[in-house]
Amino acid sequence: MIYTWCKKKNADIIFLQETHSTKEVENQWRNVWGAEIIMSHRSSNLPGVAVLMKKGIEVIVHSKIKDPQGRFIILKAEFNDNLSVLINVYAPKKQTVSNFLKH
């Protein structure tokens, strides 16, 4: 259902948080989406993040950093002849945000 909603938005790049995904479902999610997905996950009952690329958009990912805890993805990517840094972050609860950001 979320992929249908995202496709209707017609955005080139979409950031998702709280994906609760695992490595085992990554290819399945990519097939359902029908285009590139970059995911950072830990387990199905813990937060995760994903970056969805619109089908047909030409994106060259030069580098990526994925948090092993599933909290962020940092991409250095080129699209539409522009080099950009894309950061998708799902920060923890308020009381631990400052420690998370310092780390």
DSSP file (Angstrom, degrees, kcal/mol; ACC not computed):
  #  RESIDUE AA STRUCTURE BP1 BP2  ACC     N-H-->O    O-->H-N    N-H-->O    O-->H-N    TCO  KAPPA ALPHA  PHI   PSI    X-CA   Y-CA   Z-CA
    1    1 A M     >        0   0    0      0, 0.0     4,-2.0     0, 0.0     5,-0.2   0.000 360.0 360.0 360.0 -38.7    0.0    0.0    0.0
    2    2 A I  H  >  +     0   0    0      1,-0.2     4,-2.6     2,-0.2     5,-0.2   0.874 360.0  53.6 -65.3 -35.8    2.8    2.4    0.8
    3    3 A Y  H  > S+     0   0    0      2,-0.2     4,-2.6     1,-0.2    -1,-0.2   0.893 107.0  51.3 -66.6 -38.3    4.4    1.9   -2.6
    4    4 A T  H  > S+     0   0    0      2,-0.2     4,-1.8     1,-0.2    -2,-0.2   0.927 111.8  47.3 -61.3 -45.5    1.1    2.8   -4.3
    5    5 A W  H  X S+     0   0    0     -4,-2.0     4,-1.1     1,-0.2    -2,-0.2   0.923 112.6  49.1 -61.6 -45.2    0.9    6.0   -2.3
    6    6 A C  H >X>S+     0   0    0     -4,-2.6     4,-0.7     1,-0.2     5,-0.6   0.896 108.8  52.6 -63.4 -40.9    4.5    6.8   -3.0
    7    7 A K  H ><5S+     0   0    0     -4,-2.6     3,-0.8     1,-0.2    -1,-0.2   0.874 104.8  56.1 -63.6 -36.3    4.1    6.3   -6.8
    8    8 A K  H 3<5S+     0   0    0     -4,-1.8    -1,-0.2     1,-0.2    -2,-0.2   0.794 100.0  59.9 -65.6 -27.6    1.1    8.6   -6.8
    9    9 A K  H <<5S-     0   0    0     -4,-1.1    -1,-0.2    -3,-0.5    -2,-0.2   0.737  93.0-151.5 -72.1 -22.5    3.3   11.3   -5.3
   10   10 A N  T <<5 +     0   0    0     -3,-0.8     2,-0.2    -4,-0.7    -3,-0.1   0.772  34.4 159.7  57.7  30.2    5.5   11.1   -8.4
   11   11 A A      < -     0   0    0     -5,-0.6    -1,-0.2     1,-0.1     3,-0.1  -0.529  44.8-136.7 -80.6 150.2    8.6   12.2   -6.5
   12   12 A D  S    S+     0   0    0      1,-0.3    42,-3.0    -2,-0.2     2,-0.4   0.893  91.1  19.9 -71.4 -40.4   12.1   11.4   -7.9
   13   13 A I  E     -A   53   0A   0     40,-0.2     2,-0.4     2,-0.0    -1,-0.3  -0.998  69.9-168.8-135.3 134.9   13.4   10.3   -4.5
   14   14 A I  E     -A   52   0A   0     38,-2.4    38,-3.0    -2,-0.4     2,-0.5  -0.983   9.6-150.8-127.6 134.2   11.5    9.3   -1.4
   15   15 A F  E     -A   51   0A   0     -2,-0.4     2,-0.4    36,-0.2    36,-0.2  -0.900  14.4-169.5-102.9 129.9   12.8    8.8    2.2
   16   16 A L  E     -A   50   0A   0     34,-2.8    34,-2.1    -2,-0.5     2,-0.3  -0.941   1.1-167.6-116.6 142.1   11.0    6.3    4.4
   17   17 A Q  E     +A   49   0A   0     -2,-0.4    32,-0.2    32,-0.2    54,-0.1  -0.863  66.7  30.0-122.0 162.1   11.5    5.8    8.1
   18   18 A E        +     0   0    0     30,-1.1    31,-0.2    -2,-0.3    -1,-0.2   0.921  65.7 156.2  56.6  49.4   10.4    3.0   10.5
   19   19 A T        -     0   0    0     29,-1.7    30,-0.1    -3,-0.2     3,-0.1   0.742  34.6-154.2 -75.8 -22.8   10.6    0.4    7.7
   20   20 A H        +     0   0    0     26,-0.2     2,-0.2     1,-0.2    21,-0.1   0.919  42.2 151.8  47.4  50.4   11.0   -2.5   10.2
   21   21 A S        -     0   0    0     19,-0.2    21,-0.5    25,-0.2     2,-0.3  -0.561  35.6-151.0-108.6 169.6   12.7   -4.4    7.4
   22   22 A T    >>  -     0   0    0     -2,-0.2     3,-1.1    19,-0.1     4,-0.5  -0.902  33.7-106.9-134.4 164.7   15.4   -7.1    7.2
   23   23 A K  G >4 S+     0   0    0     -2,-0.3     3,-0.9     1,-0.2     4,-0.5   0.832 115.9  64.8 -58.4 -33.5   18.0   -8.1    4.7
   24   24 A E  G 34 S+     0   0    0      1,-0.2     4,-0.3     2,-0.1    -1,-0.2   0.765 106.2  40.5 -65.6 -26.6   15.9  -11.1    3.8
   25   25 A V  G <> S+     0   0    0     -3,-1.1     4,-2.7     1,-0.1     5,-0.2   0.452  87.0  97.1-100.7  -1.3   13.0   -9.0    2.4
   26   26 A E  H <X S+     0   0    0     -3,-0.9     4,-2.2    -4,-0.5     5,-0.2   0.916  86.7  43.5 -57.8 -48.7   15.2   -6.4    0.6
   27   27 A N  H  > S+     0   0    0     -4,-0.5     4,-2.3     1,-0.2    -1,-0.2   0.879 113.1  53.0 -65.6 -37.2   14.9   -8.0   -2.9
   28   28 A Q  H  > S+     0   0    0     -4,-0.3     4,-2.2     2,-0.2    -2,-0.2   0.929 110.3  47.1 -62.0 -45.6   11.2   -8.6   -2.4
   29   29 A W  H  X S+     0   0    0     -4,-2.7     4,-2.6     1,-0.2     5,-0.2   0.899 111.0  52.3 -63.2 -40.6   10.6   -4.9   -1.6
   30   30 A R  H  X>S+     0   0    0     -4,-2.2     4,-2.6    -5,-0.2     5,-0.7   0.906 109.6  49.3 -62.2 -41.8   12.7   -3.9   -4.6
   31   31 A N  H  <5S+     0   0    0     -4,-2.3    -2,-0.2     2,-0.2    -1,-0.2   0.898 112.2  47.3 -64.9 -41.3   10.7   -6.1   -6.9
   32   32 A V  H  <5S+     0   0    0     -4,-2.2    -2,-0.2     1,-0.2    -1,-0.2   0.913 114.3  47.0 -66.9 -42.4    7.4   -4.7   -5.6
   33   33 A W  H  <5S-     0   0    0     -4,-2.6    -2,-0.2    -5,-0.2    -1,-0.2   0.897  98.9-144.1 -65.9 -40.1    8.6   -1.1   -5.8
   34   34 A G  T  <5 +     0   0    0     -4,-2.6     2,-0.3     1,-0.3    -3,-0.2   0.599  68.3  54.3  87.0  12.4    9.9   -1.8   -9.4
   35   35 A A  S   <S-     0   0    0     -5,-0.7    -1,-0.3    20,-0.1    -2,-0.2  -0.857  99.7 -42.1-156.9-171.2   13.0    0.4   -9.1
   36   36 A E        +     0   0    0     -2,-0.3    17,-2.7    18,-0.2     2,-0.4  -0.399  47.9 179.9 -70.4 136.2   16.1    1.0   -6.9
   37   37 A I  E     -B   52   0A   0     15,-0.2     2,-0.5    -2,-0.1    15,-0.2  -0.998  12.2-162.2-132.5 132.6   15.8    0.9   -3.1
   38   38 A I  E     -B   51   0A   0     13,-2.4    13,-2.7    -2,-0.4     2,-0.3  -0.979  21.3-173.1-113.9 125.0   18.7    1.5   -0.7
   39   39 A M  E     -B   50   0A   0     -2,-0.5     2,-0.4    11,-0.2    11,-0.2  -0.887  25.2-166.3-124.7 148.1   17.9    0.2    2.8
   40   40 A S  E     +B   49   0A   0      9,-2.6     9,-2.3    -2,-0.3     2,-0.3  -0.982  32.5 156.9-126.9 118.5   19.5    0.3    6.2
   41   41 A H        -     0   0    0     -2,-0.4    29,-0.3     7,-0.2     7,-0.1  -0.905  34.4-175.3-141.2 166.5   17.8   -2.2    8.6
   42   42 A R  S    S-     0   0    0    -21,-0.5     2,-0.3     1,-0.5   -19,-0.2   0.611  70.5 -25.1-126.3 -56.0   18.4   -4.2   11.7
   43   43 A S    >   -     0   0    0      4,-0.3     3,-1.4     3,-0.3    -1,-0.5  -0.972  60.2 -99.4-157.6 169.5   15.3   -6.4   12.3
   44   44 A S  T 3  S+     0   0    0     -2,-0.3   -22,-0.1     1,-0.3     4,-0.1   0.651 121.0  46.2 -71.4 -13.9   11.6   -6.6   11.5
   45   45 A N  T 3  S+     0   0    0    -24,-0.1    -1,-0.3     2,-0.1   -24,-0.0   0.236 105.7  69.0-111.7  14.5   10.7   -5.2   15.0
   46   46 A L  S <  S-     0   0    0     -3,-1.4    -3,-0.3   -25,-0.2    -4,-0.3  -0.922  92.6 -84.7-128.3 156.4   13.1   -2.3   15.1
   47   47 A P        +     0   0    0      0, 0.0    -5,-0.3     0, 0.0    -4,-0.3  -0.074  47.2 170.9 -56.7 157.1   13.3    0.9   13.0
   48   48 A G        -     0   0    0     -7,-0.1   -29,-1.7    -6,-0.1   -30,-1.1  -0.949  19.6-137.9-155.3 168.0   14.9    1.1    9.7
   49   49 A V  E     -AB  17  40A   0     -9,-2.3    -9,-2.6    -2,-0.3     2,-0.3  -0.930  13.9-171.5-132.5 158.2   15.2    3.6    6.8
   50   50 A A  E     -AB  16  39A   0    -34,-2.1   -34,-2.8    -2,-0.3     2,-0.5  -0.995  16.5-148.4-147.9 150.2   15.0    3.4    3.0
   51   51 A V  E     -AB  15  38A   0    -13,-2.7   -13,-2.4    -2,-0.3     2,-0.5  -0.987  19.5-160.4-119.1 119.9   15.6    5.6    0.0
   52   52 A L  E     -AB  14  37A   0    -38,-3.0   -38,-2.4    -2,-0.5     2,-0.4  -0.860   2.4-153.8-103.6 132.1   13.4    4.9   -2.9
   53   53 A M  E     -A   13   0A   0    -17,-2.7   -40,-0.2    -2,-0.5   -41,-0.1  -0.875  25.0-112.4-104.1 136.9   14.3    6.0   -6.4
   54   54 A K    >   -     0   0    0    -42,-3.0     3,-1.8    -2,-0.4   -18,-0.2  -0.398  40.7 -98.1 -65.2 140.0   11.6    6.6   -9.0
   55   55 A K  T 3  S+     0   0    0      1,-0.2    -1,-0.1   -22,-0.2     3,-0.1  -0.385 109.4  20.6 -59.4 130.8   11.6    4.2  -11.9
   56   56 A G  T 3  S+     0   0    0      1,-0.3     2,-0.3    -2,-0.1    -1,-0.2   0.187  89.3 125.2  95.3 -17.1   13.4    5.7  -14.9
   57   57 A I    <   -     0   0    0     -3,-1.8     2,-0.9   -45,-0.1    -1,-0.3  -0.589  59.7-132.7 -76.4 136.4   15.4    8.3  -12.9
   58   58 A E        +     0   0    0     -2,-0.3    22,-0.6    -3,-0.1     2,-0.4  -0.807  34.9 168.4 -93.6 109.2   19.1    8.1  -13.6
   59   59 A V  E     -C   79   0B   0     -2,-0.9     2,-0.6    20,-0.1    20,-0.2  -0.982  21.3-160.3-122.4 129.8   21.0    8.2  -10.3
   60   60 A I  E     -C   78   0B   0     18,-2.6    18,-2.6    -2,-0.4     2,-0.7  -0.949  10.9-153.5-108.6 114.4   24.6    7.5   -9.9
   61   61 A V  E     -C   77   0B   0     -2,-0.6    16,-0.2    16,-0.2     3,-0.1  -0.799  14.5-179.7 -90.1 114.2   25.5    6.6   -6.3
   62   62 A H  E     -     0   0B   0     14,-2.8     2,-0.3    -2,-0.7    15,-0.2   0.829  67.7  -7.4 -83.3 -34.9   29.1    7.5   -5.7
   63   63 A S  E     -C   76   0B   0     13,-1.5    13,-2.6     2,-0.0     2,-0.3  -0.988  60.0-164.2-157.9 155.4   29.2    6.4   -2.1
   64   64 A K  E     -C   75   0B   0     -2,-0.3     2,-0.5    11,-0.2    11,-0.2  -0.998   6.7-163.1-145.9 142.4   26.9    5.2    0.7
   65   65 A I  E     -C   74   0B   0      9,-2.5     9,-2.5    -2,-0.3     2,-0.5  -0.991  13.3-170.9-123.2 121.4   27.1    4.9    4.4
   66   66 A K  E     -C   73   0B   0     -2,-0.5     7,-0.2     7,-0.2    -2,-0.0  -0.960  22.7-126.5-117.6 127.5   24.5    2.7    6.1
   67   67 A D    >   -     0   0    0      5,-2.4     3,-1.9    -2,-0.5     5,-0.1  -0.527  10.1-141.9 -69.7 128.1   24.1    2.5    9.8
   68   68 A P  T 3  S+     0   0    0      0, 0.0    -1,-0.1     0, 0.0   -27,-0.0   0.679 103.4  58.2 -65.7 -15.1   24.2   -1.1   11.1
   69   69 A Q  T 3  S-     0   0    0      3,-0.1   -27,-0.2   -27,-0.0   -26,-0.1   0.428 115.3-117.0 -91.0  -0.7   21.5   -0.1   13.7
   70   70 A G  S <  S+     0   0    0     -3,-1.9   -28,-0.2   -29,-0.3   -30,-0.2   0.707  81.1 119.0  76.7  20.9   19.2    0.9   10.8
   71   71 A R  S    S+     0   0    0      1,-0.2    19,-3.1   -23,-0.1     2,-0.3   0.699  71.4   9.2 -94.8 -21.1   19.0    4.6   11.9
   72   72 A F  E     - D   0  89B   0     17,-0.2    -5,-2.4    -5,-0.1     2,-0.4  -0.998  44.4-157.9-157.3 159.5   20.5    6.4    8.8
   73   73 A I  E     -CD  66  88B   0     15,-1.8    15,-2.5    -2,-0.3     2,-0.5  -0.992  12.5-166.9-134.1 132.8   21.6    6.2    5.2
   74   74 A I  E     -CD  65  87B   0     -9,-2.5    -9,-2.5    -2,-0.4     2,-0.4  -0.987  11.6-174.9-121.6 122.4   24.0    8.8    3.8
   75   75 A L  E     -CD  64  86B   0     11,-3.0    11,-2.8    -2,-0.5     2,-0.7  -0.950  23.2-157.3-120.4 135.2   24.4    8.9    0.0
   76   76 A K  E     +CD  63  85B   0    -13,-2.6   -14,-2.8    -2,-0.4   -13,-1.5  -0.954  41.1 164.2-102.5 110.6   26.7   10.9   -2.2
   77   77 A A  E     -CD  61  84B   0      7,-2.7     7,-3.4    -2,-0.7     2,-0.5  -0.913  35.6-143.7-136.6 155.0   24.7   10.8   -5.5
   78   78 A E  E     +CD  60  83B   0    -18,-2.6   -18,-2.6    -2,-0.3     2,-0.3  -0.976  28.7 154.4-120.9 125.8   24.5   12.4   -8.8
   79   79 A F  E >   +CD  59  82B   0      3,-2.2     3,-1.7    -2,-0.5   -20,-0.1  -0.988  67.4  11.1-149.1 146.6   21.2   13.0  -10.6
   80   80 A N  T 3  S-     0   0    0    -22,-0.6     3,-0.1    -2,-0.3    -1,-0.1   0.865 130.7 -63.1  52.6  38.4   20.1   15.6  -13.2
   81   81 A D  T 3  S+     0   0    0      1,-0.2     2,-0.4    -3,-0.0    -1,-0.3   0.691 113.1 118.9  61.2  21.6   23.8   16.5  -13.5
   82   82 A N  E <   -D   79   0B   0     -3,-1.7    -3,-2.2     2,-0.0     2,-0.5  -0.969  58.5-142.2-118.7 132.8   23.9   17.6   -9.9
   83   83 A L  E     +D   78   0B   0     -2,-0.4     2,-0.3    -5,-0.2    -5,-0.2  -0.823  33.6 169.8 -91.4 127.5   26.0   16.1   -7.2
   84   84 A S  E     -D   77   0B   0     -7,-3.4    -7,-2.7    -2,-0.5     2,-0.6  -0.924  36.3-132.8-136.4 157.6   24.2   15.9   -3.8
   85   85 A V  E     -D   76   0B   0     -2,-0.3     2,-0.5    -9,-0.2    -9,-0.2  -0.976  25.8-164.4-110.0 120.3   24.5   14.4   -0.4
   86   86 A L  E     -D   75   0B   0    -11,-2.8   -11,-3.0    -2,-0.6     2,-0.5  -0.909   5.3-172.7-107.5 128.9   21.2   12.7    0.6
   87   87 A I  E     -D   74   0B   0     -2,-0.5     2,-0.6   -13,-0.2   -13,-0.2  -0.977   8.7-174.2-128.2 120.7   20.7   11.9    4.3
   88   88 A N  E     +D   73   0B   0    -15,-2.5   -15,-1.8    -2,-0.5     2,-0.4  -0.961  16.7 179.1-113.6 115.2   17.8    9.9    5.6
   89   89 A V  E     -D   72   0B   0     -2,-0.6     2,-0.5   -17,-0.2   -17,-0.2  -0.953  24.8-171.5-124.1 134.1   17.8    9.8    9.5
   90   90 A Y        -     0   0    0    -19,-3.1    -2,-0.0    -2,-0.4   -41,-0.0  -0.889  26.5-158.6-118.2  96.8   15.4    8.2   11.9
   91   91 A A        -     0   0    0     -2,-0.5     6,-0.1     1,-0.1     3,-0.1  -0.358  15.5-111.6 -77.2 153.9   16.6    9.5   15.3
   92   92 A P        -     0   0    0      0, 0.0    -1,-0.1     0, 0.0     5,-0.1  -0.061  57.8 -49.8 -72.8-177.8   15.8    7.8   18.6
   93   93 A K    >>  -     0   0    0      3,-0.1     3,-2.1     1,-0.1     4,-0.7  -0.042  63.7 -98.2 -53.6 157.0   13.6    9.1   21.3
   94   94 A K  H >> S+     0   0    0      1,-0.3     3,-1.1     2,-0.2     4,-0.5   0.828 118.4  59.7 -48.8 -44.3   14.0   12.7   22.5
   95   95 A Q  H 34 S+     0   0    0      1,-0.3    -1,-0.3     2,-0.1     4,-0.2   0.696 115.0  35.0 -65.7 -16.8   16.1   11.9   25.6
   96   96 A T  H <> S+     0   0    0     -3,-2.1     4,-2.2     2,-0.1    -1,-0.3   0.389  88.7  97.0-115.5   2.9   18.8   10.2   23.5
   97   97 A V  H <X S+     0   0    0     -3,-1.1     4,-2.9    -4,-0.7     5,-0.2   0.918  82.8  51.8 -60.5 -46.1   18.8   12.4   20.3
   98   98 A S  H  X S+     0   0    0     -4,-0.5     4,-2.1     1,-0.2    -1,-0.2   0.899 111.8  46.9 -62.3 -39.3   21.7   14.6   21.4
   99   99 A N  H  > S+     0   0    0      2,-0.2     4,-2.0     1,-0.2    -1,-0.2   0.904 112.4  50.9 -66.1 -40.1   23.9   11.6   22.1
  100  100 A F  H  < S+     0   0    0     -4,-2.2    -2,-0.2     1,-0.2    -1,-0.2   0.930 111.6  46.7 -61.4 -46.5   22.9   10.0   18.8
  101  101 A L  H  < S+     0   0    0     -4,-2.9    -1,-0.2     1,-0.2    -2,-0.2   0.862 110.3  52.8 -68.3 -35.6   23.7   13.2   16.9
  102  102 A K  H  <        0   0    0     -4,-2.1    -1,-0.2     1,-0.3    -2,-0.2   0.902 360.0 360.0 -63.8 -39.7   27.1   13.6   18.7
  103  103 A H     <        0   0    0     -4,-2.0    -1,-0.3    -5,-0.2    -2,-0.2   0.493 360.0 360.0 -68.4 360.0   28.0   10.0   17.7
